[in-house]
Amino acid sequence: MSALPSLSLARRVSVVTGAARGIGFACATALAAAGSDVAICDLDEATAAASAAKLSAEYGVRGRGYAINVTKPDDVRAGIARIAADLGAIDHVVNNAGVQYVAPIAEFGDADWERVRSVDLDSVFHLTKAAWPHLVACGHGRVVNIASVHGLIASPFKSAYIASKHGVVGFTKATALEGAEAGITANAICPGAVYTDLIAGQAKDLATSYGGGISEEEALKRAFLSKMPTGKFIDPLEVGALCAYLCSDAARSITGTAIPIDGGWSAE
């Protein structure tokens, strides 16, 4: 019988975008807990460095913070070069940076469409391309793209986000095919409603918008959980744990997939 594949990520280096908080930080946390050094990438270097320092202190890994504007290819290339020089290699890329904008198609601003697509889709290409030589060199490269349940299904008023996340799923499949011979896997995680500070901060206003008389907890459920059969928010660390697994040797044959973690939303 062959040995059980390892879940350890010791002596590996993970790059995570949009990682100073929320799902990105949860992914970085799970990767660090598995032993990986982590490059925390966000718009503000001080915030990224503070989040990286927390992981270094808790898990004893090398954590570094980097300011990278993922919408600017030159910035992405420079950031990847700096990370590789600082940490010696790049084994895993987690494309998590994302934004949202909600409006009917007829009222959707051109600049808003460009911004959402640039952050949510184009950046995935730019970062993956910049990191590609490093992923090939390590022989076990991993690309994990944080897509969305909206990369699998649609809903009204989120056309740019939905188009971009569907694009991420398609790009993931192309990446998997091109990377297979080099030992690179590529997968997309498609979360449903994940409980982050961004969502929690909307509770008071949502309760008011529903006319009062309901709790903030009930307001959040009405706004975000109506499509999820489980009726429960997803903890960011659930997404992080799946990300770390996909980066491990245990997942070396999983590639080109879009994996829902959505409480049954996409099953309907």
DALINJO-V74865 format. One record per residue. N is the residue number from 1. RES is the residue in one letter. PHI is phi in whole degrees, 0 to 359 (999 if undefined). PSI is psi in radians with two decimals (none if undefined). D_LAST is the distance of its C-alpha to the last C-alpha in Angstrom with 2 decimals. Layout:
# DALINJO-V74865
N;RES;PHI;PSI;D_LAST + N;RES;PHI;PSI;D_LAST
This chain:
# DALINJO-V74865
1;M;999;2.36;39.64 + 2;S;287;2.77;38.62 + 3;A;291;2.60;38.35 + 4;L;295;2.21;35.10 + 5;P;301;2.52;33.87 + 6;S;281;2.53;34.62 + 7;L;262;-0.04;32.29 + 8;S;286;2.45;35.28 + 9;L;244;0.42;35.43 + 10;A;300;2.49;39.10 + 11;R;68;0.36;41.25 + 12;R;247;2.84;38.36 + 13;V;235;2.21;37.75 + 14;S;245;2.34;34.41 + 15;V;252;2.17;34.02 + 16;V;233;2.20;31.29 + 17;T;266;2.72;30.95 + 18;G;56;0.72;30.15 + 19;A;255;0.07;31.08 + 20;A;287;-0.32;33.33 + 21;R;202;3.08;30.61 + 22;G;61;-2.52;26.93 + 23;I;299;-0.68;24.60 + 24;G;300;-0.77;27.45 + 25;F;292;-0.62;29.87 + 26;A;297;-0.72;27.52 + 27;C;296;-0.79;27.26 + 28;A;298;-0.66;31.03 + 29;T;297;-0.82;31.57 + 30;A;295;-0.67;29.70 + 31;L;295;-0.76;31.58 + 32;A;295;-0.70;34.85 + 33;A;298;-0.50;34.25 + 34;A;274;-0.02;33.97 + 35;G;109;-0.03;37.29 + 36;S;280;2.46;36.57 + 37;D;291;2.63;38.69 + 38;V;226;2.37;36.66 + 39;A;255;1.95;37.26 + 40;I;270;1.98;35.66 + 41;C;251;2.26;35.34 + 42;D;204;3.10;35.00 + 43;L;290;-0.61;36.87 + 44;D;254;2.08;39.42 + 45;E;293;-0.66;41.36 + 46;A;297;-0.75;42.68 + 47;T;294;-0.75;39.25 + 48;A;297;-0.74;38.02 + 49;A;295;-0.65;41.21 + 50;A;295;-0.74;40.83 + 51;S;294;-0.69;37.34 + 52;A;295;-0.68;38.70 + 53;A;297;-0.64;41.67 + 54;K;300;-0.74;39.51 + 55;L;290;-0.67;37.94 + 56;S;299;-0.77;41.39 + 57;A;293;-0.67;42.82 + 58;E;278;-0.63;40.13 + 59;Y;244;-0.06;39.52 + 60;G;72;0.34;42.77 + 61;V;262;2.95;41.26 + 62;R;278;2.05;42.44 + 63;G;245;2.30;40.42 + 64;R;227;2.52;41.28 + 65;G;252;2.45;40.14 + 66;Y;222;2.40;40.16 + 67;A;270;2.00;39.89 + 68;I;224;2.20;37.97 + 69;N;270;1.82;36.74 + 70;V;291;-0.16;33.93 + 71;T;274;-0.10;34.27 + 72;K;246;1.87;37.83 + 73;P;306;-0.70;38.26 + 74;D;296;-0.67;41.83 + 75;D;295;-0.70;40.78 + 76;V;296;-0.81;38.11 + 77;R;298;-0.75;40.68 + 78;A;295;-0.69;43.26 + 79;G;295;-0.77;40.92 + 80;I;297;-0.72;39.91 + 81;A;297;-0.71;43.61 + 82;R;294;-0.75;44.52 + 83;I;298;-0.81;41.94 + 84;A;298;-0.67;43.08 + 85;A;292;-0.70;46.68 + 86;D;289;-0.76;46.11 + 87;L;253;-0.10;44.00 + 88;G;91;-0.25;45.25 + 89;A;188;2.96;42.05 + 90;I;222;2.06;38.38 + 91;D;256;-0.60;36.05 + 92;H;228;2.41;32.61 + 93;V;239;2.18;31.12 + 94;V;243;1.86;28.17 + 95;N;272;1.76;27.18 + 96;N;243;-0.41;25.72 + 97;A;306;2.36;27.54 + 98;G;198;2.71;25.41 + 99;V;223;2.93;25.68 + 100;Q;224;2.63;23.65 + 101;Y;211;2.36;24.78 + 102;V;240;2.15;23.15 + 103;A;190;2.66;24.60 + 104;P;299;2.65;24.06 + 105;I;305;-0.76;24.91 + 106;A;296;-0.35;28.16 + 107;E;247;0.10;29.26 + 108;F;283;2.06;28.06 + 109;G;293;2.50;31.26 + 110;D;301;-0.76;32.35 + 111;A;294;-0.61;33.40 + 112;D;292;-0.72;30.09 + 113;W;300;-0.82;28.26 + 114;E;298;-0.71;30.84 + 115;R;295;-0.83;30.59 + 116;V;297;-0.81;26.83 + 117;R;296;-0.69;26.95 + 118;S;297;-0.76;30.09 + 119;V;283;-0.81;28.79 + 120;D;278;-0.47;25.19 + 121;L;240;-0.96;25.85 + 122;D;300;-0.66;29.58 + 123;S;297;-0.54;30.46 + 124;V;297;-0.74;28.32 + 125;F;296;-0.86;30.49 + 126;H;298;-0.76;33.72 + 127;L;289;-0.74;33.35 + 128;T;298;-0.77;32.23 + 129;K;299;-0.80;35.13 + 130;A;296;-0.63;37.62 + 131;A;275;-0.21;36.71 + 132;W;308;-0.84;36.52 + 133;P;301;-0.60;40.16 + 134;H;289;-0.66;39.83 + 135;L;294;-0.70;36.70 + 136;V;296;-0.75;38.59 + 137;A;296;-0.61;41.65 + 138;C;283;-0.39;40.06 + 139;G;83;-0.06;38.68 + 140;H;216;0.69;35.43 + 141;G;298;2.61;33.80 + 142;R;228;2.30;30.31 + 143;V;242;2.10;28.19 + 144;V;240;2.04;25.14 + 145;N;256;2.16;23.39 + 146;I;275;1.74;21.36 + 147;A;269;-2.12;18.76 + 148;S;184;2.79;15.64 + 149;V;304;-0.46;11.89 + 150;H;283;0.07;13.33 + 151;G;272;-0.11;14.85 + 152;L;244;-0.57;11.65 + 153;I;226;-3.13;10.06 + 154;A;229;2.90;12.17 + 155;S;208;2.86;13.21 + 156;P;291;2.70;16.65 + 157;F;75;0.17;19.98 + 158;K;233;0.71;19.39 + 159;S;301;-0.76;20.42 + 160;A;293;-0.75;22.77 + 161;Y;296;-0.81;20.58 + 162;I;294;-0.77;17.61 + 163;A;299;-0.74;20.17 + 164;S;293;-0.77;21.89 + 165;K;290;-0.61;19.03 + 166;H;298;-0.66;17.97 + 167;G;297;-0.67;21.69 + 168;V;299;-0.74;21.79 + 169;V;298;-0.75;19.32 + 170;G;295;-0.74;21.55 + 171;F;297;-0.64;24.68 + 172;T;301;-0.76;23.57 + 173;K;296;-0.74;23.42 + 174;A;296;-0.71;26.83 + 175;T;299;-0.73;28.24 + 176;A;299;-0.75;27.27 + 177;L;292;-0.75;29.06 + 178;E;288;-0.48;32.10 + 179;G;268;-0.17;32.42 + 180;A;303;-0.83;32.07 + 181;E;292;-0.38;35.79 + 182;A;267;0.09;36.74 + 183;G;79;0.24;34.59 + 184;I;268;2.25;32.21 + 185;T;254;2.67;28.50 + 186;A;220;2.23;25.90 + 187;N;218;2.69;22.34 + 188;A;246;2.34;19.86 + 189;I;260;2.31;18.15 + 190;C;241;1.47;15.05 + 191;P;284;2.65;15.04 + 192;G;272;-2.34;13.01 + 193;A;280;1.90;15.41 + 194;V;259;2.30;18.58 + 195;Y;280;1.80;21.44 + 196;T;239;3.03;24.42 + 197;D;300;-0.57;27.63 + 198;L;299;-0.74;26.35 + 199;I;287;-0.79;23.62 + 200;A;301;-0.62;26.01 + 201;G;291;-0.21;28.64 + 202;Q;268;-0.09;26.69 + 203;A;301;-0.84;26.57 + 204;K;298;-0.84;29.88 + 205;D;295;-0.65;29.37 + 206;L;295;-0.75;25.91 + 207;A;300;-0.71;27.43 + 208;T;294;-0.70;30.18 + 209;S;294;-0.45;27.95 + 210;Y;275;0.16;26.28 + 211;G;92;0.17;29.82 + 212;G;74;3.12;30.78 + 213;G;83;-0.04;30.83 + 214;I;235;2.73;27.79 + 215;S;286;2.82;27.91 + 216;E;297;-0.62;27.00 + 217;E;297;-0.77;24.50 + 218;E;293;-0.64;22.76 + 219;A;298;-0.73;22.95 + 220;L;295;-0.71;21.18 + 221;K;298;-0.78;18.36 + 222;R;298;-0.72;18.02 + 223;A;285;-0.59;18.22 + 224;F;240;-0.31;16.00 + 225;L;250;0.05;13.71 + 226;S;297;-0.44;12.09 + 227;K;266;-0.09;8.74 + 228;M;256;1.95;9.12 + 229;P;305;-0.55;8.70 + 230;T;290;-0.41;11.98 + 231;G;66;0.40;13.71 + 232;K;229;2.45;16.06 + 233;F;294;2.64;17.35 + 234;I;271;2.33;17.72 + 235;D;284;2.35;21.42 + 236;P;307;-0.58;22.78 + 237;L;290;-0.34;24.59 + 238;E;296;-0.73;21.43 + 239;V;294;-0.73;20.95 + 240;G;300;-0.73;24.70 + 241;A;296;-0.69;24.77 + 242;L;294;-0.68;22.28 + 243;C;300;-0.83;24.42 + 244;A;297;-0.69;27.57 + 245;Y;299;-0.78;26.29 + 246;L;296;-0.43;25.44 + 247;C;277;-0.21;28.99 + 248;S;275;2.92;30.59 + 249;D;295;-0.43;32.22 + 250;A;296;-0.39;29.72 + 251;A;253;0.37;27.10 + 252;R;296;-0.34;29.62 + 253;S;257;0.09;27.78 + 254;I;263;1.98;24.36 + 255;T;204;2.60;24.43 + 256;G;76;0.31;22.60 + 257;T;254;2.72;19.19 + 258;A;243;1.92;16.48 + 259;I;256;1.97;15.35 + 260;P;288;2.47;12.47 + 261;I;224;1.35;13.74 + 262;D;223;0.31;11.16 + 263;G;61;0.43;10.65 + 264;G;91;0.05;7.16 + 265;W;307;-0.89;6.14 + 266;S;282;-0.06;5.51 + 267;A;279;-0.28;3.81 + 268;E;288;none;0.00
